[in-house]
């Protein structure tokens, strides 16, 4: 699974945040943290879905789990978009927010 590639594409969708990370040389470490979170959430969702639907095909469970994990990551990154006043959260606050969200819903 190419979690880093997925996360990099999601970060690119948040252009201002992506540019801030790039300019402050935090893109790679942020991508790595987010990729590990995506992997962890994917694994957690696979476990939840396997227990909820034990008769389901493992490939189907894997796909559904990845969709759920990617959606969660998209939502977290989208929440880092500029606020109503047009300001991005500080880099420190954004990183704390991303690192602090480690459990599945």
Backbone as CSV, one residue per row, in Angstrom:
resi,resn,N_x,N_y,N_z,CA_x,CA_y,CA_z,C_x,C_y,C_z
1,UNK,0.847,-1.176,0.000,0.000,0.000,0.000,0.895,1.243,0.000
2,UNK,0.578,2.179,-0.828,1.364,3.399,-0.961,0.723,4.532,-0.154
3,UNK,0.790,4.416,1.157,0.162,5.410,2.022,0.768,6.804,1.824
4,UNK,2.079,6.864,1.630,2.725,8.168,1.441,2.226,8.851,0.178
5,UNK,2.044,8.092,-0.881,1.536,8.659,-2.137,0.127,9.193,-1.951
6,UNK,-0.706,8.438,-1.267,-2.083,8.878,-1.016,-2.077,10.169,-0.210
7,UNK,-1.290,10.198,0.865,-1.241,11.383,1.722,-0.683,12.579,0.963
8,UNK,0.336,12.381,0.169,0.899,13.498,-0.591,-0.155,14.105,-1.513
9,UNK,-0.944,13.271,-2.160,-2.009,13.781,-3.031,-3.068,14.530,-2.226
10,UNK,-3.391,14.024,-1.048,-4.361,14.723,-0.199,-3.807,16.065,0.269
11,UNK,-2.531,16.099,0.599,-1.907,17.363,1.014,-1.889,18.366,-0.139
12,UNK,-1.635,17.890,-1.343,-1.620,18.787,-2.501,-2.982,19.420,-2.741
13,UNK,-4.048,18.742,-2.348,-5.387,19.301,-2.499,-5.603,20.495,-1.564
14,UNK,-4.862,20.536,-0.470,-4.929,21.658,0.468,-3.768,22.594,0.126
15,UNK,-3.927,23.325,-0.961,-2.806,24.037,-1.581,-2.077,24.987,-0.640
16,UNK,-2.808,25.761,0.141,-2.133,26.713,1.026,-1.347,25.996,2.116
17,UNK,-1.947,24.985,2.702,-1.256,24.225,3.744,-0.055,23.491,3.147
18,UNK,-0.236,22.916,1.967,0.854,22.227,1.283,2.023,23.178,1.043
19,UNK,1.713,24.373,0.571,2.761,25.358,0.295,3.467,25.784,1.581
20,UNK,2.716,25.966,2.649,3.317,26.314,3.938,4.265,25.215,4.403
21,UNK,3.837,23.987,4.292,4.695,22.857,4.675,5.948,22.802,3.807
22,UNK,5.774,23.012,2.517,6.908,22.968,1.599,7.907,24.077,1.919
23,UNK,7.393,25.285,2.127,8.273,26.427,2.368,9.014,26.325,3.707
24,UNK,8.418,25.663,4.673,9.051,25.521,5.987,9.783,24.191,6.132
25,UNK,9.899,23.474,5.019,10.591,22.184,4.990,9.981,21.168,5.951
26,UNK,8.648,21.214,6.073,7.940,20.279,6.935,7.060,19.318,6.147
27,UNK,7.128,19.391,4.817,6.273,18.539,4.000,6.588,17.056,4.212
28,UNK,7.849,16.697,4.143,8.222,15.283,4.291,7.860,14.733,5.670
29,UNK,8.245,15.414,6.762,7.862,14.845,8.064,6.350,14.793,8.277
30,UNK,5.637,15.784,7.767,4.175,15.778,7.897,3.582,14.635,7.096
31,UNK,4.083,14.446,5.884,3.601,13.359,5.049,3.851,12.016,5.733
32,UNK,5.002,11.858,6.343,5.331,10.596,6.998,4.427,10.331,8.204
33,UNK,4.169,11.368,9.001,3.274,11.216,10.153,1.873,10.846,9.670
34,UNK,1.390,11.573,8.682,0.044,11.320,8.160,-0.052,9.946,7.502
35,UNK,0.994,9.530,6.809,0.982,8.210,6.168,0.919,7.106,7.221
36,UNK,1.640,7.280,8.313,1.581,6.283,9.391,0.186,6.254,10.015
37,UNK,-0.408,7.433,10.188,-1.776,7.490,10.712,-2.752,6.818,9.750
38,UNK,-2.596,7.082,8.462,-3.471,6.464,7.467,-3.345,4.949,7.525
39,UNK,-2.141,4.454,7.604,-1.909,3.009,7.698,-2.558,2.443,8.962
40,UNK,-2.341,3.114,10.089,-2.918,2.648,11.357,-4.437,2.629,11.305
41,UNK,-5.021,3.678,10.741,-6.481,3.740,10.643,-7.010,2.697,9.666
42,UNK,-6.280,2.466,8.581,-6.675,1.432,7.617,-6.704,0.073,8.315
43,UNK,-5.660,-0.242,9.059,-5.595,-1.521,9.776,-6.723,-1.628,10.810
44,UNK,-6.976,-0.528,11.521,-8.036,-0.541,12.536,-9.405,-0.755,11.891
45,UNK,-9.652,-0.073,10.782,-10.934,-0.248,10.096,-11.078,-1.665,9.542
46,UNK,-9.988,-2.253,9.068,-10.072,-3.644,8.589,-10.514,-4.561,9.724
47,UNK,-9.976,-4.341,10.898,-10.339,-5.157,12.056,-11.813,-4.958,12.420
48,UNK,-12.244,-3.698,12.468,-13.643,-3.397,12.806,-14.589,-4.027,11.785
49,UNK,-14.293,-3.843,10.506,-15.166,-4.378,9.462,-15.146,-5.907,9.429
50,UNK,-14.002,-6.509,9.684,-13.910,-7.972,9.721,-14.762,-8.549,10.831
51,UNK,-14.769,-7.872,11.970,-15.585,-8.345,13.090,-17.070,-8.106,12.828
52,UNK,-17.386,-6.990,12.176,-18.791,-6.667,11.911,-19.378,-7.544,10.807
53,UNK,-18.540,-7.914,9.836,-19.015,-8.706,8.692,-18.033,-9.848,8.415
54,UNK,-17.986,-10.840,9.286,-16.987,-11.908,9.130,-17.124,-12.702,7.838
55,UNK,-18.321,-12.700,7.233,-18.538,-13.452,6.006,-18.076,-12.699,4.761
56,UNK,-17.706,-11.435,4.899,-17.320,-10.616,3.747,-15.969,-11.026,3.185
57,UNK,-15.815,-10.769,1.910,-14.566,-11.042,1.213,-13.458,-10.138,1.782
58,UNK,-12.285,-10.679,2.103,-11.196,-9.866,2.650,-10.783,-8.706,1.739
59,UNK,-10.857,-8.909,0.447,-10.519,-7.832,-0.484,-11.508,-6.687,-0.399
60,UNK,-12.788,-7.035,-0.245,-13.834,-6.028,-0.084,-13.637,-5.263,1.222
61,UNK,-13.324,-5.980,2.275,-13.086,-5.344,3.575,-11.889,-4.413,3.478
62,UNK,-10.840,-4.864,2.822,-9.646,-4.039,2.660,-9.972,-2.732,1.931
63,UNK,-10.747,-2.842,0.856,-11.119,-1.653,0.079,-11.992,-0.699,0.886
64,UNK,-12.981,-1.247,1.561,-13.863,-0.409,2.380,-13.088,0.272,3.499
65,UNK,-12.193,-0.472,4.121,-11.392,0.079,5.215,-10.505,1.214,4.717
66,UNK,-9.924,1.046,3.539,-9.079,2.104,2.989,-9.911,3.336,2.667
67,UNK,-11.089,3.138,2.100,-11.971,4.278,1.801,-12.304,5.055,3.069
68,UNK,-12.624,4.351,4.129,-12.955,5.019,5.390,-11.746,5.770,5.964
69,UNK,-10.586,5.133,5.909,-9.382,5.767,6.445,-8.995,7.002,5.631
70,UNK,-9.119,6.923,4.313,-8.803,8.078,3.456,-9.789,9.204,3.710
71,UNK,-11.055,8.866,3.869,-12.073,9.888,4.149,-11.757,10.617,5.455
72,UNK,-11.366,9.872,6.463,-10.982,10.496,7.733,-9.808,11.452,7.543
73,UNK,-8.809,11.010,6.799,-7.636,11.855,6.568,-8.022,13.103,5.784
74,UNK,-8.864,12.942,4.771,-9.338,14.100,4.002,-10.033,15.101,4.915
75,UNK,-10.883,14.605,5.783,-11.613,15.491,6.695,-10.660,16.239,7.620
76,UNK,-9.671,15.542,8.149,-8.701,16.204,9.035,-7.917,17.265,8.280
77,UNK,-7.480,16.942,7.078,-6.700,17.914,6.303,-7.578,19.076,5.841
78,UNK,-8.809,18.798,5.485,-9.721,19.863,5.063,-9.969,20.843,6.203
79,UNK,-9.990,20.353,7.426,-10.225,21.233,8.569,-9.051,22.177,8.803
80,UNK,-7.934,21.929,8.131,-6.770,22.807,8.242,-6.764,23.883,7.168
81,UNK,-7.807,23.931,6.362,-7.935,24.976,5.350,-8.049,26.322,6.049
82,UNK,-7.856,27.407,5.294,-7.955,28.731,5.917,-9.267,28.896,6.687
83,UNK,-9.179,29.544,7.821,-10.334,29.789,8.668,-11.219,30.859,8.029
84,UNK,-12.319,31.189,8.678,-13.244,32.191,8.160,-12.561,33.529,7.904
85,UNK,-11.533,33.833,8.698,-10.824,35.101,8.522,-9.743,35.011,7.446
86,UNK,-9.668,33.850,6.764,-8.701,33.682,5.690,-7.319,33.252,6.157
87,UNK,-7.147,33.067,7.470,-5.845,32.696,8.021,-5.723,31.182,8.155
88,UNK,-4.533,30.699,7.852,-4.226,29.299,8.120,-3.912,29.151,9.600
89,UNK,-4.184,27.982,10.184,-3.729,27.785,11.555,-2.199,27.812,11.558
90,UNK,-1.614,28.114,12.695,-0.155,28.097,12.752,0.321,26.687,12.446
91,UNK,1.520,26.576,11.960,2.077,25.269,11.627,2.115,24.379,12.867
92,UNK,2.480,24.953,13.990,2.548,24.176,15.237,1.167,23.648,15.627
93,UNK,0.143,24.501,15.515,-1.216,24.060,15.833,-1.708,23.002,14.850
94,UNK,-1.388,23.185,13.590,-1.795,22.209,12.581,-1.141,20.854,12.843
95,UNK,0.138,20.860,13.146,0.844,19.600,13.410,0.297,18.933,14.674
96,UNK,0.055,19.719,15.704,-0.506,19.157,16.939,-1.870,18.541,16.666
97,UNK,-2.661,19.194,15.836,-3.982,18.685,15.470,-3.863,17.355,14.732
98,UNK,-2.970,17.299,13.750,-2.814,16.079,12.963,-2.289,14.932,13.817
99,UNK,-1.314,15.195,14.636,-0.735,14.146,15.472,-1.709,13.696,16.550
100,UNK,-2.549,14.613,17.011,-3.497,14.296,18.071,-4.664,13.438,17.660
101,UNK,-4.917,13.301,16.360,-6.047,12.507,15.866,-5.554,11.136,15.439
102,UNK,-5.565,10.206,16.398,-5.029,8.881,16.100,-6.036,7.745,16.241
103,UNK,-7.225,8.003,16.790,-8.172,6.906,16.959,-9.270,6.974,15.906
104,UNK,-9.854,5.812,15.592,-10.936,5.786,14.615,-12.222,6.171,15.304
105,UNK,-13.175,6.640,14.513,-14.474,7.067,15.072,-15.261,5.899,15.574
